Amino acid sequence: MTGNPAGHATLTRAPDGSYVVEADHRTRYAVTVVDGLLDRTFPPPDGGSLGDPLGRVPGGSVRRLVVVDRDVMRPYGRKIREFLDRHGIEYRLVKLPGGERSKSLKLVMRLCREFDDFGVPRRGEPVIVIGGGAILDMARMTSGIYRRGVPVIAWPVSLVGQIDAGLGVKTAIDAGGYKNRLGTYSPLERAVIDRRFLATLNDRRLSDGLAEILKVGVAVDETLFGSLRAHGRKVLHERFQGRTETGDRAASQILDAAIRGMLGELAPNLYEDDMARPVYLGHTWSPAVEMEALRRSRRWLPWERRPALLHGEAVALDMILSAGIALDRGAMDKAEYELVAETTDSLGLPLWDSLLDDADLLAAGLRDSTRHRGGRQLAPLPRGIGAVVFADDITASEVAHSVKRQRALGGRSVG
Ligand SMILES: NC(=O)c1ccc[n+]([C@@H]2O[C@H](COP(=O)([O-])OP(=O)(O)OC[C@H]3O[C@@H](n4cnc5c(N)ncnc54)[C@H](O)[C@@H]3O)[C@@H](O)[C@H]2O)c1
């Protein structure tokens, strides 16, 4: 499952006679950025190389189960089939509905049946998953528990997938009314990232992904924040496709900095041994807010017209809330706070949602994040721009004060 499971292992005997097993398990995977993967002119993937999007090895099997987000099949289905045919893959495509509701145990079980039916072996035939963050989370979790883990290659095709969900080792489904309640740490074999897929992503989804990039900028990379400020709107308008020279350069730089920044944060702490994570910025209250919004959403509307908040939108709201507390604590000044709010707004993200008026919801969200972080709040608050401080003592009245300021920003809200 991991690139190289070999590692150091010892068996010792403790003074009380207990056997003590200690073993390292090495994690190694590649994230490769490509351009125009599905184009006929794309250089033939080099079987055996780390970046081979099909995970082939010389003399190895070319059977692949390919799990594809149904909405992604519409624009890319024909090209995906042609690509697989062109490279001699014996494949079966499994089309599944995308979106948050796909992160369910029901879909995990359905996918397990598909794995059985195809006969996915423990090793040598990586499952290829093509989709947004939700399908990646669900299909990677299934692969992580199926036969205790079969290899997976991710082709994330949404912006959130390309700069976040497709990069780390975490997988999850929602359960019991909670977001990401069941999940695994299951390393990928490799991830292949092609911004050409973003051409068909809806505006709201692009903004949503930009929220996670903005989070990286505010939390750890002031230069990235500056790029978003200068070019974020253009890149959004051009859908990362580079319709102008400036837009092309900016899209490539922003995507690269976001991937580098995220991997730089993930790599030394892949299994979250250290719960003080700067990239938790925007993720303290947002899981509760996002799930509540989903509960209240009107299911009969197409998703783009639903008032439910998307993941990144909830992250943006949480980031402004956190920035407000940082401002009150003197960790950032008013100009920096306003800069973060303005940039958030310029990327088409909400600054306000009426769910923030629900103090009980926010308190429950903070409580749940505290449980998730081993009993400490460890809430990242921006320290200026490009750094964070961790707070462990945020009070309800501080939250209320920040919410009040956020309401006064008078920004766009969703729905
Ligand atoms: N595991 C992690 O580390 C991690 C990190 C961040 C986010 N996530 C999870 O990712 C999920 C959000 O992912 P998302 O924003 O990609 O949403 P999503 O996967 O729900 O996809 C949203 C919609 O966009 C469609 N879509 C995706 N890419 C497309 C494309 N290129 N063209 C046309 N349509 C496309 C999908 O079919 C779907 O209908 C959340 O569940 C979040 O919890 C996980």
The ligand as a Tripos MOL2 file, in Angstrom:
@<TRIPOS>MOLECULE
LIG
   44    48     1     0     0
SMALL
NO_CHARGES

@<TRIPOS>ATOM
      1 N1         -8.7900   14.0190    2.7290 N.am      1 LIG1
      2 C1         -8.3890   15.2680    2.8260 C.2       1 LIG1
      3 O1         -7.2720   15.5320    3.2620 O.2       1 LIG1
      4 C2         -9.3140   16.3710    2.3820 C.ar      1 LIG1
      5 C3         -8.8220   17.6760    2.2930 C.ar      1 LIG1
      6 C4         -9.6840   18.6900    1.8490 C.ar      1 LIG1
      7 C5        -10.9940   18.3930    1.5180 C.ar      1 LIG1
      8 N2        -11.4440   17.1050    1.6230 N.ar      1 LIG1
      9 C6        -12.8310   16.7840    1.2930 C.3       1 LIG1
     10 O2        -13.0640   17.1080   -0.0840 O.3       1 LIG1
     11 C7        -14.4590   17.3090   -0.2610 C.3       1 LIG1
     12 C8        -14.6760   18.5050   -1.1540 C.3       1 LIG1
     13 O3        -14.0980   18.2550   -2.4060 O.3       1 LIG1
     14 P1        -14.5200   19.0710   -3.7110 P.3       1 LIG1
     15 O4        -14.5640   20.4930   -3.3940 O.co2     1 LIG1
     16 O5        -13.6520   18.5960   -4.7930 O.co2     1 LIG1
     17 O6        -16.0220   18.6730   -3.9470 O.3       1 LIG1
     18 P2        -16.7310   17.3630   -4.5280 P.3       1 LIG1
     19 O7        -15.8140   16.2350   -4.6290 O.co2     1 LIG1
     20 O8        -17.9490   17.2470   -3.7070 O.co2     1 LIG1
     21 O9        -17.0910   17.7780   -6.0070 O.3       1 LIG1
     22 C9        -18.0240   18.7850   -6.2220 C.3       1 LIG1
     23 C10       -18.7610   18.6120   -7.5210 C.3       1 LIG1
     24 O10       -17.9330   19.0550   -8.5630 O.3       1 LIG1
     25 C11       -17.8940   18.0630   -9.5720 C.3       1 LIG1
     26 N3        -16.5770   18.1520  -10.1920 N.ar      1 LIG1
     27 C12       -15.3920   17.9160   -9.6200 C.ar      1 LIG1
     28 N4        -14.4000   18.1650  -10.4770 N.ar      1 LIG1
     29 C13       -14.9690   18.5650  -11.6350 C.ar      1 LIG1
     30 C14       -14.4620   18.9880  -12.9030 C.ar      1 LIG1
     31 N5        -13.1540   19.0520  -13.1500 N.pl3     1 LIG1
     32 N6        -15.3520   19.3290  -13.8550 N.ar      1 LIG1
     33 C15       -16.6670   19.2840  -13.6040 C.ar      1 LIG1
     34 N7        -17.2110   18.9140  -12.4340 N.ar      1 LIG1
     35 C16       -16.3730   18.5590  -11.4590 C.ar      1 LIG1
     36 C17       -18.1470   16.7670   -8.8300 C.3       1 LIG1
     37 O11       -18.6900   15.8090   -9.6660 O.3       1 LIG1
     38 C18       -19.1500   17.1940   -7.7880 C.3       1 LIG1
     39 O12       -20.4530   17.1810   -8.2960 O.3       1 LIG1
     40 C19       -15.0390   17.4940    1.1340 C.3       1 LIG1
     41 O13       -15.7850   16.3590    1.4770 O.3       1 LIG1
     42 C20       -13.8320   17.6160    2.0430 C.3       1 LIG1
     43 O14       -14.0720   17.1120    3.3250 O.3       1 LIG1
     44 C21       -10.6130   16.1090    2.0420 C.ar      1 LIG1
@<TRIPOS>BOND
     1     1     2 1
     2     2     3 2
     3     2     4 1
     4     4     5 ar
     5     4    44 ar
     6     5     6 ar
     7     6     7 ar
     8     7     8 ar
     9     8     9 1
    10     8    44 ar
    11     9    10 1
    12     9    42 1
    13    10    11 1
    14    11    12 1
    15    11    40 1
    16    12    13 1
    17    13    14 1
    18    14    15 2
    19    14    16 1
    20    14    17 1
    21    17    18 1
    22    18    19 2
    23    18    20 1
    24    18    21 1
    25    21    22 1
    26    22    23 1
    27    23    24 1
    28    23    38 1
    29    24    25 1
    30    25    26 1
    31    25    36 1
    32    26    27 ar
    33    26    35 ar
    34    27    28 ar
    35    28    29 ar
    36    29    30 ar
    37    29    35 ar
    38    30    31 1
    39    30    32 ar
    40    32    33 ar
    41    33    34 ar
    42    34    35 ar
    43    36    37 1
    44    36    38 1
    45    38    39 1
    46    40    41 1
    47    40    42 1
    48    42    43 1
@<TRIPOS>SUBSTRUCTURE
     1 LIG1         1 GROUP 0 **** ****
